[in-house]
Amino acid sequence: IDEHAAMERVNLEKIEKQMKQKKHDTIALLVPITMELTNAEYIILKQNMKALEELDIEVEEFGVNSIIIKSHPTWIKKDYEEVIIRRIIETIIKEESNFDIDKFLRSIMAMAACKMSVRANTNISLLEMQQIIDELAKCNNPFNCAHGRPTMIFYPNYELLKLFKRTGFDIKN
């Protein structure tokens, strides 16, 4: 099992469930996130402000070419708020007139699920491993992460024995 891919799948399905709600629960930021943009970026963002509203991200103008983020939906995990919101805004600006809200939401959900998952090669406890496996077992699609990579690979005993140049018949129980 790839713990990053497995946790990414779990996070994706949690986010999707929350995103399907008509009105998302939001969290007000104690210290708002301030973003300075170029004039061109600011204009593009203003033209696509509806996307941020649909995500329940509260944005206000703050001086010349600046915005402040005052609240965000609860599906954005604590300590990941700024990086995820910045990535959302960068995506809106990059896509500009080709912006498609459904494609965008799918991409944002995948990115958020990835950012919120344990990093590859991170040591985690047996309890954390078991929790990931238990949550993965509850997923609608436990076999692939948000980006389509496998969460697990199955090797039959015979295939493992072949890798060690054993036939299975030469091993005594």
C-alpha positions as CSV (number, residue, x, y, z in Angstrom):
1,I,0.0,0.0,0.0
2,D,1.3,3.5,-0.9
3,E,0.3,5.4,2.2
4,H,0.4,8.8,0.4
5,A,-1.9,7.6,-2.4
6,A,-4.2,5.8,0.0
7,M,-4.6,8.8,2.3
8,E,-5.0,11.0,-0.8
9,R,-8.0,8.8,-1.9
10,V,-9.5,9.0,1.6
11,N,-9.1,12.8,1.6
12,L,-10.5,13.2,-1.9
13,E,-13.7,11.3,-1.0
14,K,-14.1,13.3,2.2
15,I,-13.7,16.6,0.3
16,E,-16.1,15.4,-2.5
17,K,-18.7,14.6,0.2
18,Q,-18.4,18.1,1.7
19,M,-18.3,19.8,-1.7
20,K,-21.7,18.2,-2.6
21,Q,-23.4,20.1,0.1
22,K,-25.2,23.2,-1.1
23,K,-23.7,25.5,1.5
24,H,-20.4,24.5,3.0
25,D,-19.4,25.2,6.6
26,T,-16.8,27.9,6.8
27,I,-14.1,29.1,9.2
28,A,-13.3,32.7,9.7
29,L,-9.6,33.4,9.8
30,L,-8.3,35.1,12.9
31,V,-5.5,36.6,10.7
32,P,-6.8,37.1,7.1
33,I,-4.5,36.0,4.3
34,T,-3.3,39.0,2.2
35,M,-2.4,38.5,-1.4
36,E,-0.8,41.1,-3.7
37,L,-1.4,40.7,-7.4
38,T,-0.3,42.3,-10.6
39,N,-2.8,44.5,-12.3
40,A,-3.5,41.9,-15.0
41,E,-3.9,39.1,-12.4
42,Y,-6.2,41.3,-10.3
43,I,-8.5,41.9,-13.3
44,I,-8.7,38.2,-14.2
45,L,-9.5,37.3,-10.6
46,K,-12.2,39.9,-10.4
47,Q,-13.8,38.5,-13.6
48,N,-13.8,35.0,-12.0
49,M,-14.8,35.9,-8.4
50,K,-17.9,33.7,-8.7
51,A,-15.6,30.6,-8.5
52,L,-14.4,31.7,-5.1
53,E,-17.9,32.4,-4.0
54,E,-19.0,28.9,-5.1
55,L,-16.1,27.5,-3.0
56,D,-17.3,29.6,0.0
57,I,-14.0,31.5,0.1
58,E,-14.7,35.0,1.3
59,V,-12.6,37.5,-0.5
60,E,-12.5,41.3,-0.2
61,E,-10.6,44.0,-2.1
62,F,-7.8,45.4,0.0
63,G,-6.2,48.4,-1.6
64,V,-4.7,48.5,-5.1
65,N,-4.4,45.0,-6.7
66,S,-4.6,43.3,-3.3
67,I,-7.1,41.0,-1.7
68,I,-7.7,39.5,1.7
69,I,-9.1,36.1,2.4
70,K,-11.4,36.3,5.4
71,S,-12.9,32.8,5.6
72,H,-12.7,29.5,3.8
73,P,-14.7,26.2,3.8
74,T,-13.9,23.6,6.5
75,W,-12.8,21.0,4.0
76,I,-9.5,22.9,3.7
77,K,-7.4,21.3,6.5
78,K,-5.9,23.4,9.3
79,D,-2.3,24.6,8.5
80,Y,-2.9,24.1,4.7
81,E,-5.3,27.1,4.3
82,E,-2.8,29.6,2.7
83,V,-1.1,27.1,0.4
84,I,-4.4,25.7,-0.9
85,I,-6.1,29.1,-1.3
86,R,-3.1,30.5,-3.1
87,R,-3.1,27.5,-5.5
88,I,-6.8,28.0,-6.1
89,I,-6.3,31.7,-7.0
90,E,-3.2,30.9,-9.1
91,T,-5.3,28.3,-11.1
92,I,-8.1,30.8,-11.7
93,I,-5.6,33.4,-13.0
94,K,-3.7,30.9,-15.1
95,E,-6.9,29.5,-16.8
96,E,-8.2,33.0,-17.4
97,S,-11.0,32.8,-20.1
98,N,-10.7,29.0,-20.5
99,F,-11.8,28.7,-16.9
100,D,-14.3,25.8,-16.4
101,I,-15.7,25.6,-12.9
102,D,-16.4,21.8,-12.9
103,K,-12.9,20.9,-14.2
104,F,-11.5,23.5,-11.8
105,L,-13.3,22.0,-8.8
106,R,-12.1,18.5,-9.6
107,S,-8.5,19.7,-9.9
108,I,-8.8,21.7,-6.6
109,M,-10.2,18.7,-4.8
110,A,-7.3,16.5,-6.1
111,M,-4.7,19.1,-5.2
112,A,-6.2,19.6,-1.7
113,A,-6.4,15.9,-1.1
114,C,-2.8,15.5,-2.1
115,K,-1.5,18.4,0.0
116,M,-3.4,17.1,3.1
117,S,-1.9,13.6,2.8
118,V,1.1,12.1,4.5
119,R,4.3,12.6,2.4
120,A,6.0,9.6,0.8
121,N,8.9,8.2,2.9
122,T,7.5,9.7,6.1
123,N,7.7,7.4,9.0
124,I,4.2,6.8,10.5
125,S,3.2,4.6,13.4
126,L,1.4,1.2,13.0
127,L,-1.7,2.8,14.4
128,E,-1.6,5.5,11.7
129,M,-1.0,2.8,9.1
130,Q,-4.1,0.9,10.3
131,Q,-6.2,4.0,10.3
132,I,-5.3,4.7,6.7
133,I,-6.2,1.1,5.7
134,D,-9.5,1.2,7.7
135,E,-10.5,4.5,6.1
136,L,-9.4,3.3,2.6
137,A,-11.6,0.3,3.0
138,K,-14.6,2.6,3.4
139,C,-13.9,4.5,0.1
140,N,-16.1,4.1,-3.0
141,N,-12.9,3.6,-5.1
142,P,-10.1,2.4,-2.8
143,F,-7.8,1.4,-5.7
144,N,-6.7,4.8,-7.1
145,C,-5.5,8.1,-5.7
146,A,-7.0,11.4,-6.9
147,H,-4.5,11.5,-9.8
148,G,-5.2,7.9,-10.9
149,R,-2.1,6.2,-9.4
150,P,-2.7,2.9,-7.6
151,T,-3.1,2.9,-3.8
152,M,-2.2,-0.7,-3.5
153,I,-0.6,-3.5,-5.5
154,F,-1.3,-7.2,-5.0
155,Y,1.4,-9.8,-5.6
156,P,0.3,-13.5,-5.2
157,N,2.7,-15.6,-3.2
158,Y,3.8,-17.4,-6.3
159,E,4.9,-14.1,-7.9
160,L,6.8,-13.1,-4.8
161,L,8.5,-16.5,-4.7
162,K,9.5,-16.1,-8.4
163,L,11.1,-12.7,-7.5
164,F,13.3,-14.6,-5.0
165,K,14.0,-17.3,-7.5
166,R,11.9,-19.8,-5.5
167,T,9.3,-22.1,-7.0
168,G,7.3,-22.6,-3.9
169,F,8.0,-26.3,-3.9
170,D,11.4,-26.0,-2.5
171,I,10.2,-24.2,0.7
172,K,9.5,-26.3,3.7
173,N,6.7,-25.2,6.0
